[in-house]
């Protein structure tokens, strides 16, 4: 089920981010190999803007060598230390210095929100990392400097602007056409896409010390809302365990004393079906929390058979760093186990004729997943 902990900093978000299915931790300008303790530093002047939860790769921003008024977005390979520029954009200026970058892990597409002049909408640029060299295109435009989030499969972009203790307009865009497909109103300060339940989670402040958490589907249909009175200045912070699907919500805590104690509320079953709050003692004095957990069961396992070649496609749920394929000659039976890397698809050549029953399990630094649904494959 994972555990809460290993907080390394304060409310400014200085906490472990995990890349490569939990094999690497991003801490400031350093990336730590959790297996060996080895540390690799980022290029000079660079900072992390997104992580690849499945692959040993992070995405960083750095002042452009071509122009001091521009920022480069780079892919940094942890194992080799190599980096390459993917996109160059104008710097955002005071108060919004970082380019906003999101990685759709299942699709392996990077989305970058640009920083335009005042009065001009921001472009969202998609960088398709599945092809070489990566293909770049403008997907759509969103309100200037809006926060964005993307679904893991890369089919949806969500945009919102903080309205300060008032409902904000949340927008959903289709990435294939760039069209606005839905709008919704909700208190908003933070949002994140949860690929385990395929939900958009939106946290918002309804007053100085009260907060809410709302769940929406990919088309912004409202599913549930939970209210949290007396949360303190940290508001609500949440994470979802891909292994169990439970939603963990933390409230309370701060950089100073005299605020509500930290409390954990666990949700299970239907979105935001509360299992009750659990006070945590002693109280933490930080807004940064992290949930460490094994991955979820791989999803949408399918096969393409061409003669005696079989290509397996699947979705990585919860940042698995590797997979184990279980193959048998009868349902539920395992006659052969094959270790696989993190990427889909995987192609097997020269597979003997026969009927095979396949299951896939993911694993990372924190444990193994449940098996995927069983797939029957016939090779002629």
N, C-alpha and C positions, 0 to 999 in steps of 0.2 A: 504494500500500500504506500510505501515511501514514508518520508518523514519531513517535518518542517525543521529548518535550521541552517547552520553554517552561514549566518549573516556576517558579512565582512565590512559593513559600512553603515552609513546613516541614510536619512531620507532622500538623499540625492541619488539614490539608486545604485550605490556602489555595492553590488552583490554579485554572486557568481552567475554568469550566463554559461550555459552548456552547449558545446558544439560536438559534432561527431558522435551523436547518440550517447552523450555523457562521458566520452573519453577525454574531453578537453574542457577546461574551465577558463573563461575570460575574466580577468581581474585587472581593471585599469588598462594599462598598455602592455600587459603580459598575458600569455596564454600558457596555462599549466597543463602538462600531461598528467592526468590523475593516476595513471598506472605506474609511471616512473618518477614523477616529481620534477621532470625536466621542464624548464621554462624557456619559451621562445618569445622574444620581444617583437612588437610591431615595428614597421618602418618609422623612421623619425618623423614626427609631426602628425602621424596618423592616429585616428581614434575609431573604435568599433561602432558601426551603425546598424549591423544586423548579423545574425549567426545562422549557419546552416546546421540545423539540429540533427541531420542524418550523416553529413559528411564532414571530414576534418577540414573545415573551411569557414572563414569569417569574412565579412564584407566591411571594409574600412573606408573612411574619407580622409583626405589629406589635401593641403594647399597644392594647387596645380603647378607643376613645373613650367607650364607654358604661360600662365598668367596669374599674378597674385590675387586677382579679383575672382578667380574661378576655384572650384573644388573638384577634385577627382574622386570618383567612387571606384574602389579597387576590390578585386577578389584576392584574398591572402590565403594561400595553402599552408596549413599548419605543419604538415609533415615535412615539407621541403623548404618552407620559408619563402617561397617564390610568390610574387604578387604581379598583377597586371591590371591596367586601367580598363574599366568597362564603360564608363560614362563620365563626361565632364559637364559641369553646370555652373552658372553664376553663384557666388556665395550668397547666403540668405541675409546677411547683415545682422546688426545688433539685435539680440533678443530671439533670433531664430537661426543661429549660426550653423546648425547641423542640417544636412540634407536628410529628408525623411525617407527611409529605405525599409522595405518589407520583402521578405523572401517567402514565396509560395513553395514549401518544401516538396510536396507531392508532385507539383508540376515542374520544379526546378527552374522557376522564373523569378527574376528580381524585378521589383517595382520601385521606381524612384519618383518622388514628388518634387517638382522643380520649385524654385523661388523666383517668381516673376516680379517686374516692377509693380508699384502700387497701382491698384485699380484693374489689374489683369489677373485672370484666373490662372491657377497653377496647372501645369500639364502633369499627367502621370505617364511615365515612360516605362514600358516593359522591356526587359532584357532577357531573352530566351537563352538560357545556359545549356540547353540540350543540344544545340548545334554549334559548330565551330567554323568560323568565329561566331561569337554570340550575336544573335539578330536583335536589333533595337527598333522599337516603333512607339509612337505616341498612342496611348490607349484611349484617353479621354481627358477632360479638364474638370477640376473640382474647385470649390471656393478657395480663394487665395490663402495659402498657408494652412489649409485645413489638415487636421490629423487624418491619416488614412490607415486602413487595415485591409488585408486581403485574405480570401479563403485559401486553404492549403492547396486546393486543386487549381488555383489561379483563375477561376471563372468569375469571381466577384471582387470588386473594390468597394470599400465602405469609406465614407468621408463624413467628418463632423467638425464643428467649431464650438469651443467652450463658450457657453452663454452666461457663466457665473451665477449659480444658484437659480437658474431658470431653465426650462426645457430648451434643448437645442434641436436643430433639424439634422437628422441622420439620413444620409443618402446611400443608395446601393446602385452600382453601375455594373453592366455586363461587359467583361473584358474583351469578348469577341467583337462586339459591335460598338462598344463605347457608349451605349445608350443608357440613360437614367431609367432604371426599372422600378424604383420604389423610393418613397420618403417616409420618415417616421419621426415623431417628436418624443424626446426623452431627456431627462437630466443627464448631462455628459461631462465627464472630466477625463476618463480613460476608456479605452475599448480594446478588445483582443478577440481574435478568432480562435475558437477551440475546435481543433480537428477531430478530437475524440467523439464529441457529441454533434459535431458540425453545427455549432451555434456561434452567433456573434454575442459576446458578453460586453455590456456597457455599464460602467460604474459612474455614478453622478452624485453631486452634492445638492441636496434640496435646501440646506441652510448651512450656517457656519459649522455646525457639529452633527448634522443629520445627513445620511447618505442612502443611496439605493443601488441595487444591482438588477439589471434587466437582461433577459435572454430573448434573442430573435433568431429566426431561421435565415437562410441565405437570401431570401427575398424580402427580408425585413418584416415578416409577420411576427407580431408580438406573441411570445409563448408564456412568459411569467415575469413577475417583478417581486423582489424582496426588499423591505425597508429596514434600515438599521439606525435607530435613534441613538444619539449620544456617542457617535463614533470617534469624536475628536478630530484634530486637524489632518490626520492621515487618511480619513475617509475609509473606503473599503478596498482591500487588496485580495485578489482571488487567484487561484490556480486550479486546474483540473488534472486529476490523475488519469493518464491514458490507460493505465493498467486496470483500474476499477471503475472509471467514469465518474467518481465522486467529485463534487465541487467543494473546495475548501475556501472559506471566506474568513479573512482576518480583519478585525476592527480594533480600534484603540491603539495605544502606543504613540510615541512621539520622540522628538529630539530633546525634549525637556520633561520634567516631572510635573505631577499634578494634573494629569489627564486620565481619561478612562483606561483601565487595565486592558491588556490584550486579551481578546476573546476569539475563539475559533468556532465557526458554525459550519457543519458538514451537511451538504445537500446530496440526495441520492434519488434514484427512481426518476420521476418526471423532473424536468428542469426546475430547480429551486424548490423541490419538495424537502423541507427542512427536516433534519434529523436531530436538531437541537443544538444550542450553543454549549461550548466547553471552555470555561475560563482557563487561562494559562498563567501559572505562577512559577517563579516570580515574574512580574510584568516586564516586558521588553520596553526599552526606550529607543525604538527605531521604527521606521516605516518600511524598511526593506525586509522582505521575507522570501523564502524560496522553498519549493516542494521538489523533492528528489524521488523519482519513481521509475519503476520498470516500464517499458513501452506497452502499448496496447496490441491486441492481436492484429496482424496485417489484414488489410481489407481489400475487397474486390480482386481476389486472386483469379486470374484467367490465363488461358494458354492459347497460343497460335501454333498450329501444326502445319509444317510444310515438308512433306516427305518424311524423312527421319530427323528433321530438325524441329525442336520445340522451344518456343520463346515464352517465358513466363512473365506476366505483368502483375504488379501488385502495388498497393499503397502502404507507405511506411507511416504508422500511427504512433506518435509519441517519441520520435527521435531514436529509433533503433539504429545501432551502429553496425549491426550484422544480422544475418538471418540463417536459420537452419531449415533446409527442405527435408521433410520426411516423406519418403516414397514407399508404397507398398503395392502388392499384387492383389489385395483384397481390401474392402472398406475397413478403415480404422487400423490397418496393419502397417507396421514400419519395417521394411526389409532393407532400407538404405537411407542413411542420413548424409546430407551434403551441406557443407558450410558455404555460405554465400556472403558477398559484400553488401553494402547498403543500397545499391542502385538497382532500379528497375528500368527496362526489362533485363532478364538473364536468359541467354540462349544456350541450349544444349544441342550439340551436333551428333549425328550418328546414333540416335536412340533406337534400340532394337524394337521391332514390332511387338505390340502387346497393349494391354489395358492397365493403366497405372492410376493409383489413388494418391493424391498429393495434399499435404498440409504444410503450412509455413509458420514458423515461430520467429519472432524478433527478440533481440537481446541488446542490452547496453550495460553500462557500468553498474547499474543498480538491480539487474536481474533479467529474467526471461519472461516473455509474454505468453498468454494463452495461444492455442493454435488458431489459425484461420479456419474458415469453413473448408471442408474437404472438396477437392476438385477431381473429377474423373476425366482422364485424358486417354484417348485412343490413338495409337500410332500405327498406321496401316503397314 
